[in-house]
Amino acid sequence: MTAAARHRPVRLALLVGAIVAFVLAGAVASRAEAKTAAKPKLVFVRCSSTPFACTPSRSTVYRTGHLLVGANGIGSGARIVFPVRPAGRKAGVRAVAGTLRTRTRVLVRVPGDAVSGTLRVSMPGGRFSNGARITVLRAPLPRAQQAPPPVAANGTAFEGDGMWIWYISKSSGGTPAGIGAQAKAHGVTTVYVKSADGGGVWPQFTAAAVSALKAQGLRVCAWQFVYGGDPVGEANAAAVAKDRGADCFVIDAEGAYEGKYAQAQTYIQTLRAAVGAGYPIGLTSFPYVDYHPGLPYSVFMGAGGATFNLPQVYWKTIGDSVDASLAHTYQYNAVYQTPIYPLGQTYESPNASDILRFRALSDAYGARGVSWWDWQEASASDWNAVGAALPAVPAPAAPGYPTLKANGSKTGSRGDLVVWAQEHLAGAGLTVTIDGDFGPGTTSAVKAYQQANGLTPSGILDTATWPSLLRVAPVSPTWTSKGATVTGTAARVARAAASSGATGPRSAALPAKRDEIPAGPLSAPRR
């Protein structure tokens, strides 16, 4: 063996030892470096608009939505630690991996059981960042659970121009031929003929009379004045109109029905059971909804109720201009999402120019038809204005929506508009008492809804909030003399107390602020 051969094992051993020492030194250095490495520093959290629109607060997020986290000292191993509360378990935390967008930003999906609390960023080696407070909201309702927007009906007797008949015998000589000739000469295509008063069917509305009017090329709609004393009897009298050939039917519910929610519901349910879900039914009543907090508009135009709204916009009788009366009517009626077919006046000798203005503005608001009260009181000038060429007018300003709010710790807005809003809030899954009083509880529900839907959480129901809220399907309370009972999603809605003999919500007992239409044609006692 040569000298070189004898020394080879020694050199190899020395080399291996050097390598081992280098590796060990590197490991020690790595451990030391890991111990001394800076913790990640959380800089910001920001709601991502995917898939839900964000609220004005960047740190407010939705469950199953996305959150953008900005932090220094992070990498591919970064995890976002959320506060969570799994069903049936105690509160804890969950580390969620996200997508590294840049060296300082991570996009992460919010867990479905996340709750409000402190969020942190973690890195391997047990390194946690400083904390940031987040507010976590339930995900907004999917569109499948929202009510579709109202669809204007086509091809019904409500479209076009109509004239109301109180007594056939006092209208153009009382003959179908005379009525037909007058209507044709002035562009009237539908006649609204009184068919019943309360539970009594009027003898003038016979199958033969309806057939004779139709033979003149007219569509025939029946109408009934209701009182609420015998809702079943009234509904049965109303249903006779369909059997006798009426193309549609209108409920004339005015002051006699204020405060009568349970009666209105019984009437609607009985009538629908008799005529079917698809039969065209309209409501005519006071146009200024805010003047009549106890009138159950929400029942008459709620689920199963009227699908056409013919408010009595008698501008001259009310004492407002045509423009003001229509603007007020649209602002407070549009929330019921029932297509509006304004009812104007041809009594008390209105100016022909006002009749023309009413027609033109109604058309500009999008009405597919208007009608007039009433045939026997319309003068030749009225008839000419009803049938004259329609003048062009600029589009009116958007009427907006009612503003409903609380008054500090006291009740603020009250009435059926509040009832309607509360039914929608309950439909959105919020806990609210349907009592017609906009108090602290309703304010809290409105704030929660606004936060969950990307709106400023003011607690005030305004023009910014109404369009969103009205896309939610409202609950349908079962009104009784003691209040309301509801089932299903709205089982949490408390019963509302009734007072002063009224049925339904507490607000049903509120008196009218003013009868904008004094006792007169459609408000006078019926014979």
Buried (B, 14 or more C-beta within 10 A) or exposed (E): EEEEEEEEEEEEEEEEEEEEEEEEEEEEEEEEEEEEEEBBBBBEBBBBEEEBEBBEEBBBBBBBBBBBBBBBBBEEEBBBBBBBBEEEEEEEBBEBEBEBEEEBBBBBBBBEBBBBBEBBBBBEEEBBBEBBEBBBBEBBBEEEBBBEEEEBBEEBBBBBBBBBBBBBEEBBEEBBEEBBBBBBEBBBBBBBBBBBBBBEBBEBBBEEBBEBBBEBEBBBBBBBBBBBEBBBBBBBBBBBBBEBBBBBBBBBBBBBBBBBBBBBBBBBBBBBEBBEEEBBBBBBBBBBBBBBBBBBBBBBBBBBBBBBBBBBBBBBBBEBEBBEBBBBBBBBBBBBBBBBBBBBBBBEEBEBEBBBBBBBBBBBBEBBBBBBBBBBBBEEBBBBBBBBEEEEBEEBEEBBBBBBBBEEEEBBBBBBBBBBBBBBBBBBBBBBBBBBBBBBBBBBBBBBBBBBBBBBBBBBBBEEBBEBBBBBBBBBBEBBEEBBEBEEBBEEBBBBEBEEEBBBBBBBBBEBEEBBBEEBBBBEEBE
